[in-house]
């Protein structure tokens, strides 16, 4: 391999950008929840689950007390493995939650499952036990209550268990009430179970759930509330859902309302495996009598009763228990899939289309007229293709199957170095079908991308020497999270220049779930991806999307500002409005190259807006590769040591050619059509500078709120909401004190507040922090 080659680490996947609705829903906060959860000292979330959550795929939480205290080894281990397989077979990602050495794990490896299943001295962990168990570094199985807490913090809305706890028989005297019930009253997670364990007082449990404000619905054909081992308890559930779609709609409504309470979906045990109600009741009475005589109570009571009932029924109760757990896993995962689809459809459906264009939707059993073309695209392939046409020799790392699609790709990409491509037997090469409108915009896409999970850290590490010698490493959001983190760690250890291409809004936040992003050098998001990144970092977002170009540029610059504390450049693609380059100026234009720390400290933050090259709508045939062409053109100019303006304009030239090509990367791109000479020979729209300086983090917060919300509007909001509640109400982080003083002063000077609540002119806090305005120099 030649020294100085650019390494491209990407998936062969077309770039799709989803736009979120303006309202902030529970779903939009998922990545923020995941990130905050990850950064706690007591939590660990498995990379595959992190990835699924960030991408909006359905995840099902599973408890571990049933493993540690519900069944004996090795039956408990085989049951846990089978339940996870059932969840996966039904299209969801299983996340078994447990505590290992004082750390809550969301998602367990097989070795960790074996440890919990075979250990003798693990703790049964509910809400009250969490602080002690974590502080002492103990291990344990989480109850329904403990699992709900962890699932909610991780952003998992659906949790499957066997049966929940409740009011114990005689609870009116002993006050023995399970923490599961109070947890359902204060944690917004949907629990799918076979109702309440038969050993409990089911009637009083339902009454208690009503008091806690928990929405309870029976699942299936009957409204009868199940009794764990038996399908009927003799009590009616308050509500009834017939299938997973109805259950998903119920859960979505609860989440959308922002209720702090959970939802209980009660699924009856399959009739063939259900135990006789009388058989179970006789066994319960005898087991309760024995427990009283032995003085067994508290959290030791339930495991004792279940074990004794199993013995008294000659294993019939255990057979029913296994059957209902597996059935709940199937139903719960189907509900999670339906909920995920519903949430995605809600987000997409709430957005207006551009202009008044209406796109006919396929369906109705009819054939829709159109033109079908096969092209070879994908973010990574596009970048490698474009850089190769510009005279560079990038090494492309990706994975394909051994099939006709891979043969076609390798043949088409003969001008590229494909020697490092991983070819796998029995795997399908990634394919993507896109419906493109007459305006060249993506209408709908369908992708089969599973093979890209094979771009593992182990595969990439084989090219460590190449990576460490490369002048630029590029990676996109489709690569598995663990591989992204590996590249970022490598960049930190070896001072590598790394460019991250977010790919789409759902994947944009992957490096930002931890501090991995601080090792990046460049990032090239569009506006929606930039918003998603800021949301993950907990930064304020605009209440409304601006329409004027000047305001769009202001917003983009404000959103890029927090990232520049660690990144060299943020390249924001603005579609038909061109590109905004944000970075640091060292006495002139923005530097595209990382500067030494002492120079960085002296540099001022600035941005330049480069308008797009004028192009008519009739000339545009495909937008899918334009952004990749732009980034490749900029990278090629940078690697050739051209000045900043030339680099950006090389990218704009490449993007224009690809907009006019049916291929994602125009075959007309070459060293003769994209070069410094070509840039110098053409007239260009004037680039407009955007500049800002900040004196502190607090000042930067003022700038962000001022430009994203506006002080007058913020002051009005403050007059309606107490200051501590305002950030939470609008999905914002803590309101900086300096900004609160400014907004309060605005209220007072406008006559909206009595003087004693206002900030007088001579008050030290009334002075606006210096040099925080963000302005466009026209």
MOJO-V329215 format. One record per residue. N is the residue number from 0. RES is the residue in three letters. D_CENTER is the distance of its C-alpha to the mean C-alpha in whole Angstrom. Layout:
BEGIN
n-><N & N>
res-><RES & RES>
d_center-><D_CENTER & D_CENTER>
END
This chain:
BEGIN
n-><0 & 1 & 2 & 3 & 4 & 5 & 6 & 7 & 8 & 9 & 10 & 11 & 12 & 13 & 14 & 15 & 16 & 17 & 18 & 19 & 20 & 21 & 22 & 23 & 24 & 25 & 26 & 27 & 28 & 29 & 30 & 31 & 32 & 33 & 34 & 35 & 36 & 37 & 38 & 39 & 40 & 41 & 42 & 43 & 44 & 45 & 46 & 47 & 48 & 49 & 50 & 51 & 52 & 53 & 54 & 55 & 56 & 57 & 58 & 59 & 60 & 61 & 62 & 63 & 64 & 65 & 66 & 67 & 68 & 69 & 70 & 71 & 72 & 73 & 74 & 75 & 76 & 77 & 78 & 79 & 80 & 81 & 82 & 83 & 84 & 85 & 86 & 87 & 88 & 89 & 90 & 91 & 92 & 93 & 94 & 95 & 96 & 97 & 98 & 99 & 100 & 101 & 102 & 103 & 104 & 105 & 106 & 107 & 108 & 109 & 110 & 111 & 112 & 113 & 114 & 115 & 116 & 117 & 118 & 119 & 120 & 121 & 122 & 123 & 124 & 125 & 126 & 127 & 128 & 129 & 130 & 131 & 132 & 133 & 134 & 135 & 136 & 137 & 138 & 139 & 140 & 141 & 142 & 143 & 144 & 145 & 146 & 147 & 148 & 149 & 150 & 151 & 152 & 153 & 154 & 155 & 156 & 157 & 158 & 159 & 160 & 161 & 162 & 163 & 164 & 165 & 166 & 167 & 168 & 169 & 170 & 171 & 172 & 173 & 174 & 175 & 176 & 177 & 178 & 179 & 180 & 181 & 182 & 183 & 184 & 185 & 186 & 187 & 188 & 189 & 190 & 191 & 192 & 193 & 194 & 195 & 196 & 197 & 198 & 199 & 200 & 201 & 202 & 203 & 204 & 205 & 206 & 207 & 208 & 209 & 210 & 211 & 212 & 213 & 214 & 215 & 216 & 217 & 218 & 219 & 220 & 221 & 222 & 223 & 224 & 225 & 226 & 227 & 228 & 229 & 230 & 231 & 232 & 233 & 234 & 235 & 236 & 237 & 238 & 239 & 240 & 241 & 242 & 243 & 244 & 245 & 246 & 247 & 248 & 249 & 250 & 251 & 252 & 253 & 254 & 255 & 256 & 257 & 258 & 259 & 260 & 261 & 262 & 263 & 264 & 265 & 266 & 267 & 268 & 269 & 270 & 271 & 272 & 273 & 274 & 275 & 276 & 277 & 278 & 279 & 280 & 281 & 282 & 283 & 284 & 285 & 286 & 287 & 288 & 289 & 290 & 291 & 292 & 293 & 294 & 295 & 296 & 297 & 298 & 299 & 300 & 301 & 302 & 303 & 304 & 305 & 306 & 307 & 308 & 309 & 310 & 311 & 312 & 313 & 314 & 315 & 316 & 317 & 318 & 319 & 320 & 321 & 322 & 323 & 324 & 325 & 326 & 327 & 328 & 329 & 330 & 331 & 332 & 333 & 334 & 335 & 336 & 337 & 338 & 339 & 340 & 341 & 342 & 343 & 344 & 345 & 346 & 347 & 348 & 349 & 350 & 351 & 352 & 353 & 354 & 355 & 356 & 357 & 358 & 359 & 360 & 361 & 362 & 363 & 364 & 365 & 366 & 367 & 368 & 369 & 370 & 371 & 372 & 373 & 374 & 375 & 376 & 377 & 378 & 379 & 380 & 381 & 382 & 383 & 384 & 385 & 386 & 387 & 388 & 389 & 390 & 391 & 392 & 393 & 394 & 395 & 396 & 397 & 398 & 399 & 400 & 401 & 402 & 403 & 404 & 405 & 406 & 407 & 408 & 409 & 410 & 411 & 412 & 413 & 414 & 415 & 416 & 417 & 418 & 419 & 420 & 421 & 422 & 423 & 424 & 425 & 426 & 427 & 428 & 429 & 430 & 431 & 432 & 433 & 434 & 435 & 436 & 437 & 438 & 439 & 440 & 441 & 442 & 443 & 444 & 445 & 446 & 447 & 448 & 449 & 450 & 451 & 452 & 453 & 454 & 455 & 456 & 457 & 458 & 459 & 460 & 461 & 462 & 463 & 464 & 465 & 466 & 467 & 468 & 469 & 470 & 471 & 472 & 473 & 474 & 475 & 476 & 477 & 478 & 479 & 480 & 481 & 482 & 483 & 484 & 485 & 486 & 487 & 488 & 489 & 490 & 491 & 492 & 493 & 494 & 495 & 496 & 497 & 498 & 499 & 500 & 501 & 502 & 503 & 504 & 505 & 506 & 507 & 508 & 509 & 510 & 511 & 512 & 513 & 514 & 515 & 516 & 517 & 518 & 519 & 520 & 521 & 522 & 523 & 524 & 525 & 526 & 527 & 528 & 529 & 530 & 531 & 532 & 533 & 534 & 535 & 536 & 537 & 538 & 539 & 540 & 541 & 542 & 543 & 544 & 545 & 546 & 547 & 548 & 549 & 550 & 551 & 552 & 553 & 554 & 555 & 556 & 557 & 558 & 559 & 560 & 561 & 562 & 563 & 564 & 565 & 566 & 567 & 568 & 569 & 570 & 571 & 572 & 573 & 574 & 575 & 576 & 577 & 578 & 579 & 580 & 581 & 582 & 583 & 584 & 585 & 586 & 587 & 588 & 589 & 590 & 591 & 592 & 593 & 594 & 595 & 596 & 597 & 598 & 599 & 600 & 601 & 602 & 603 & 604 & 605 & 606 & 607 & 608 & 609 & 610 & 611 & 612 & 613 & 614 & 615 & 616 & 617 & 618 & 619 & 620 & 621 & 622 & 623 & 624 & 625 & 626 & 627 & 628 & 629 & 630 & 631 & 632 & 633 & 634 & 635 & 636 & 637 & 638 & 639 & 640 & 641 & 642 & 643 & 644 & 645 & 646 & 647 & 648 & 649 & 650 & 651 & 652 & 653 & 654 & 655 & 656 & 657 & 658 & 659 & 660 & 661 & 662 & 663 & 664 & 665 & 666 & 667 & 668 & 669 & 670 & 671 & 672 & 673 & 674 & 675 & 676 & 677 & 678 & 679 & 680 & 681 & 682 & 683 & 684 & 685 & 686 & 687 & 688 & 689 & 690 & 691 & 692 & 693 & 694 & 695 & 696 & 697 & 698 & 699 & 700 & 701 & 702 & 703 & 704 & 705 & 706 & 707 & 708 & 709 & 710 & 711 & 712 & 713 & 714 & 715 & 716 & 717 & 718 & 719 & 720 & 721 & 722 & 723 & 724 & 725 & 726 & 727 & 728 & 729 & 730 & 731 & 732 & 733 & 734 & 735 & 736 & 737 & 738 & 739 & 740 & 741 & 742 & 743 & 744 & 745 & 746 & 747 & 748 & 749 & 750 & 751 & 752 & 753 & 754 & 755 & 756 & 757 & 758 & 759 & 760 & 761 & 762 & 763 & 764 & 765 & 766 & 767 & 768 & 769 & 770 & 771 & 772 & 773 & 774 & 775 & 776 & 777>
res-><UNK & UNK & UNK & UNK & UNK & UNK & UNK & UNK & UNK & UNK & UNK & UNK & UNK & UNK & UNK & UNK & UNK & UNK & UNK & UNK & UNK & UNK & UNK & UNK & UNK & UNK & UNK & UNK & UNK & UNK & UNK & UNK & UNK & UNK & UNK & UNK & UNK & UNK & UNK & UNK & UNK & UNK & UNK & UNK & UNK & UNK & UNK & UNK & UNK & UNK & UNK & UNK & UNK & UNK & UNK & UNK & UNK & UNK & UNK & UNK & UNK & UNK & UNK & UNK & UNK & UNK & UNK & UNK & UNK & UNK & UNK & UNK & UNK & UNK & UNK & UNK & UNK & UNK & UNK & UNK & UNK & UNK & UNK & UNK & UNK & UNK & UNK & UNK & UNK & UNK & UNK & UNK & UNK & UNK & UNK & UNK & UNK & UNK & UNK & UNK & UNK & UNK & UNK & UNK & UNK & UNK & UNK & UNK & UNK & UNK & UNK & UNK & UNK & UNK & UNK & UNK & UNK & UNK & UNK & UNK & UNK & UNK & UNK & UNK & UNK & UNK & UNK & UNK & UNK & UNK & UNK & UNK & UNK & UNK & UNK & UNK & UNK & UNK & UNK & UNK & UNK & UNK & UNK & UNK & UNK & UNK & UNK & UNK & UNK & UNK & UNK & UNK & UNK & UNK & UNK & UNK & UNK & UNK & UNK & UNK & UNK & UNK & UNK & UNK & UNK & UNK & UNK & UNK & UNK & UNK & UNK & UNK & UNK & UNK & UNK & UNK & UNK & UNK & UNK & UNK & UNK & UNK & UNK & UNK & UNK & UNK & UNK & UNK & UNK & UNK & UNK & UNK & UNK & UNK & UNK & UNK & UNK & UNK & UNK & UNK & UNK & UNK & UNK & UNK & UNK & UNK & UNK & UNK & UNK & UNK & UNK & UNK & UNK & UNK & UNK & UNK & UNK & UNK & UNK & UNK & UNK & UNK & UNK & UNK & UNK & UNK & UNK & UNK & UNK & UNK & UNK & UNK & UNK & UNK & UNK & UNK & UNK & UNK & UNK & UNK & UNK & UNK & UNK & UNK & UNK & UNK & UNK & UNK & UNK & UNK & UNK & UNK & UNK & UNK & UNK & UNK & UNK & UNK & UNK & UNK & UNK & UNK & UNK & UNK & UNK & UNK & UNK & UNK & UNK & UNK & UNK & UNK & UNK & UNK & UNK & UNK & UNK & UNK & UNK & UNK & UNK & UNK & UNK & UNK & UNK & UNK & UNK & UNK & UNK & UNK & UNK & UNK & UNK & UNK & UNK & UNK & UNK & UNK & UNK & UNK & UNK & UNK & UNK & UNK & UNK & UNK & UNK & UNK & UNK & UNK & UNK & UNK & UNK & UNK & UNK & UNK & UNK & UNK & UNK & UNK & UNK & UNK & UNK & UNK & UNK & UNK & UNK & UNK & UNK & UNK & UNK & UNK & UNK & UNK & UNK & UNK & UNK & UNK & UNK & UNK & UNK & UNK & UNK & UNK & UNK & UNK & UNK & UNK & UNK & UNK & UNK & UNK & UNK & UNK & UNK & UNK & UNK & UNK & UNK & UNK & UNK & UNK & UNK & UNK & UNK & UNK & UNK & UNK & UNK & UNK & UNK & UNK & UNK & UNK & UNK & UNK & UNK & UNK & UNK & UNK & UNK & UNK & UNK & UNK & UNK & UNK & UNK & UNK & UNK & UNK & UNK & UNK & UNK & UNK & UNK & UNK & UNK & UNK & UNK & UNK & UNK & UNK & UNK & UNK & UNK & UNK & UNK & UNK & UNK & UNK & UNK & UNK & UNK & UNK & UNK & UNK & UNK & UNK & UNK & UNK & UNK & UNK & UNK & UNK & UNK & UNK & UNK & UNK & UNK & UNK & UNK & UNK & UNK & UNK & UNK & UNK & UNK & UNK & UNK & UNK & UNK & UNK & UNK & UNK & UNK & UNK & UNK & UNK & UNK & UNK & UNK & UNK & UNK & UNK & UNK & UNK & UNK & UNK & UNK & UNK & UNK & UNK & UNK & UNK & UNK & UNK & UNK & UNK & UNK & UNK & UNK & UNK & UNK & UNK & UNK & UNK & UNK & UNK & UNK & UNK & UNK & UNK & UNK & UNK & UNK & UNK & UNK & UNK & UNK & UNK & UNK & UNK & UNK & UNK & UNK & UNK & UNK & UNK & UNK & UNK & UNK & UNK & UNK & UNK & UNK & UNK & UNK & UNK & UNK & UNK & UNK & UNK & UNK & UNK & UNK & UNK & UNK & UNK & UNK & UNK & UNK & UNK & UNK & UNK & UNK & UNK & UNK & UNK & UNK & UNK & UNK & UNK & UNK & UNK & UNK & UNK & UNK & UNK & UNK & UNK & UNK & UNK & UNK & UNK & UNK & UNK & UNK & UNK & UNK & UNK & UNK & UNK & UNK & UNK & UNK & UNK & UNK & UNK & UNK & UNK & UNK & UNK & UNK & UNK & UNK & UNK & UNK & UNK & UNK & UNK & UNK & UNK & UNK & UNK & UNK & UNK & UNK & UNK & UNK & UNK & UNK & UNK & UNK & UNK & UNK & UNK & UNK & UNK & UNK & UNK & UNK & UNK & UNK & UNK & UNK & UNK & UNK & UNK & UNK & UNK & UNK & UNK & UNK & UNK & UNK & UNK & UNK & UNK & UNK & UNK & UNK & UNK & UNK & UNK & UNK & UNK & UNK & UNK & UNK & UNK & UNK & UNK & UNK & UNK & UNK & UNK & UNK & UNK & UNK & UNK & UNK & UNK & UNK & UNK & UNK & UNK & UNK & UNK & UNK & UNK & UNK & UNK & UNK & UNK & UNK & UNK & UNK & UNK & UNK & UNK & UNK & UNK & UNK & UNK & UNK & UNK & UNK & UNK & UNK & UNK & UNK & UNK & UNK & UNK & UNK & UNK & UNK & UNK & UNK & UNK & UNK & UNK & UNK & UNK & UNK & UNK & UNK & UNK & UNK & UNK & UNK & UNK & UNK & UNK & UNK & UNK & UNK & UNK & UNK & UNK & UNK & UNK & UNK & UNK & UNK & UNK & UNK & UNK & UNK & UNK & UNK & UNK & UNK & UNK & UNK & UNK & UNK & UNK & UNK & UNK & UNK & UNK & UNK & UNK & UNK & UNK & UNK & UNK & UNK & UNK & UNK & UNK & UNK & UNK & UNK & UNK & UNK & UNK & UNK & UNK & UNK & UNK & UNK & UNK & UNK & UNK & UNK & UNK & UNK & UNK & UNK & UNK & UNK & UNK & UNK & UNK & UNK & UNK & UNK & UNK & UNK & UNK & UNK & UNK & UNK & UNK & UNK & UNK & UNK & UNK & UNK & UNK & UNK & UNK & UNK & UNK & UNK & UNK & UNK & UNK & UNK & UNK & UNK & UNK & UNK & UNK & UNK & UNK>
d_center-><36 & 37 & 37 & 34 & 33 & 29 & 27 & 24 & 21 & 19 & 18 & 21 & 19 & 19 & 17 & 16 & 14 & 13 & 14 & 13 & 16 & 18 & 17 & 15 & 13 & 12 & 9 & 8 & 8 & 6 & 4 & 8 & 9 & 7 & 9 & 12 & 12 & 12 & 15 & 17 & 20 & 20 & 17 & 16 & 13 & 13 & 12 & 11 & 10 & 7 & 7 & 7 & 4 & 2 & 5 & 6 & 9 & 11 & 11 & 15 & 16 & 19 & 22 & 24 & 28 & 29 & 29 & 30 & 33 & 33 & 34 & 36 & 36 & 35 & 34 & 31 & 30 & 31 & 29 & 26 & 26 & 27 & 24 & 21 & 23 & 23 & 20 & 19 & 22 & 21 & 17 & 15 & 14 & 16 & 15 & 18 & 19 & 22 & 23 & 25 & 27 & 26 & 22 & 20 & 18 & 15 & 16 & 19 & 21 & 24 & 26 & 25 & 25 & 29 & 29 & 28 & 30 & 33 & 34 & 36 & 36 & 32 & 31 & 30 & 28 & 27 & 26 & 29 & 29 & 26 & 28 & 31 & 29 & 26 & 29 & 31 & 29 & 30 & 28 & 28 & 26 & 24 & 26 & 24 & 24 & 23 & 20 & 19 & 19 & 16 & 14 & 14 & 13 & 10 & 9 & 11 & 13 & 16 & 18 & 21 & 24 & 28 & 29 & 29 & 31 & 34 & 37 & 39 & 43 & 45 & 42 & 44 & 46 & 44 & 41 & 39 & 36 & 33 & 30 & 28 & 29 & 29 & 25 & 24 & 26 & 24 & 20 & 18 & 17 & 19 & 21 & 23 & 26 & 30 & 31 & 33 & 35 & 38 & 40 & 39 & 40 & 38 & 40 & 39 & 36 & 35 & 37 & 35 & 32 & 33 & 34 & 30 & 29 & 27 & 27 & 29 & 29 & 31 & 29 & 31 & 35 & 36 & 36 & 37 & 35 & 35 & 37 & 34 & 37 & 39 & 37 & 39 & 40 & 42 & 40 & 38 & 34 & 34 & 32 & 31 & 29 & 30 & 27 & 23 & 23 & 25 & 23 & 20 & 21 & 23 & 19 & 18 & 21 & 20 & 17 & 18 & 21 & 19 & 22 & 21 & 23 & 22 & 23 & 25 & 25 & 29 & 29 & 33 & 34 & 35 & 39 & 40 & 39 & 39 & 42 & 45 & 44 & 48 & 47 & 44 & 46 & 49 & 47 & 45 & 48 & 50 & 46 & 46 & 50 & 50 & 47 & 49 & 52 & 50 & 48 & 45 & 42 & 39 & 36 & 38 & 40 & 37 & 37 & 41 & 41 & 39 & 40 & 44 & 43 & 42 & 45 & 47 & 46 & 47 & 43 & 42 & 40 & 38 & 38 & 37 & 34 & 33 & 33 & 31 & 28 & 28 & 28 & 26 & 23 & 24 & 24 & 21 & 19 & 20 & 19 & 15 & 16 & 18 & 15 & 12 & 15 & 16 & 13 & 13 & 16 & 17 & 14 & 16 & 20 & 20 & 20 & 23 & 24 & 26 & 30 & 31 & 30 & 30 & 29 & 30 & 28 & 29 & 30 & 33 & 35 & 36 & 36 & 34 & 36 & 35 & 35 & 33 & 32 & 31 & 30 & 28 & 25 & 21 & 20 & 21 & 25 & 25 & 25 & 27 & 29 & 30 & 31 & 33 & 35 & 35 & 37 & 35 & 34 & 30 & 29 & 27 & 25 & 23 & 24 & 26 & 28 & 32 & 32 & 34 & 30 & 30 & 34 & 34 & 31 & 33 & 36 & 34 & 33 & 36 & 36 & 33 & 33 & 31 & 33 & 30 & 28 & 27 & 29 & 29 & 31 & 30 & 26 & 26 & 25 & 22 & 23 & 22 & 24 & 23 & 25 & 26 & 28 & 32 & 30 & 28 & 25 & 22 & 23 & 21 & 20 & 20 & 19 & 20 & 18 & 18 & 20 & 18 & 17 & 20 & 20 & 20 & 21 & 24 & 25 & 24 & 26 & 29 & 29 & 28 & 32 & 31 & 28 & 30 & 32 & 30 & 30 & 27 & 24 & 21 & 18 & 15 & 11 & 13 & 14 & 13 & 11 & 15 & 16 & 15 & 16 & 19 & 20 & 19 & 21 & 24 & 24 & 24 & 27 & 29 & 28 & 26 & 25 & 22 & 20 & 17 & 16 & 12 & 13 & 11 & 9 & 6 & 7 & 9 & 7 & 7 & 11 & 10 & 9 & 12 & 16 & 16 & 15 & 19 & 20 & 19 & 22 & 21 & 18 & 18 & 16 & 17 & 17 & 14 & 12 & 14 & 13 & 9 & 10 & 13 & 10 & 8 & 12 & 13 & 16 & 18 & 17 & 20 & 21 & 22 & 22 & 25 & 27 & 30 & 29 & 30 & 28 & 25 & 26 & 26 & 23 & 21 & 24 & 22 & 19 & 20 & 22 & 20 & 19 & 22 & 23 & 22 & 22 & 25 & 24 & 21 & 22 & 21 & 22 & 23 & 24 & 28 & 28 & 28 & 26 & 25 & 26 & 25 & 27 & 30 & 33 & 36 & 39 & 38 & 35 & 32 & 32 & 30 & 30 & 29 & 32 & 34 & 33 & 36 & 36 & 32 & 33 & 36 & 34 & 33 & 29 & 30 & 29 & 30 & 30 & 31 & 32 & 31 & 34 & 36 & 35 & 36 & 34 & 37 & 36 & 32 & 32 & 28 & 25 & 23 & 24 & 25 & 23 & 23 & 27 & 26 & 24 & 27 & 30 & 29 & 28 & 32 & 33 & 32 & 33 & 37 & 37 & 37 & 37 & 34 & 35 & 36 & 33 & 31 & 33 & 34 & 30 & 31 & 34 & 32 & 29 & 32 & 34 & 31 & 30 & 34 & 33 & 32 & 31 & 27 & 29 & 33 & 36 & 38 & 35 & 38 & 39 & 42 & 40 & 37 & 39 & 40 & 43 & 42 & 40 & 43 & 45 & 43 & 43 & 39 & 38 & 38 & 35 & 34 & 34 & 31 & 32 & 31 & 32 & 31 & 33 & 30 & 26 & 28 & 29 & 26 & 24 & 27 & 27 & 23 & 24 & 27 & 26 & 23 & 25 & 28 & 31 & 33 & 30 & 29 & 32 & 32 & 29 & 31 & 34 & 32 & 30 & 30 & 29 & 27 & 25 & 24 & 21 & 20 & 21 & 19 & 16 & 18 & 18 & 22 & 25 & 27 & 30 & 32 & 30 & 31 & 35 & 34 & 33 & 36 & 38 & 37 & 38 & 41 & 43 & 42 & 44 & 41 & 41 & 44 & 46 & 45 & 41 & 41 & 41 & 44 & 45 & 46 & 44 & 42 & 38 & 40 & 40 & 37 & 35 & 37 & 35 & 32 & 32 & 30 & 33 & 33 & 36 & 38>
END
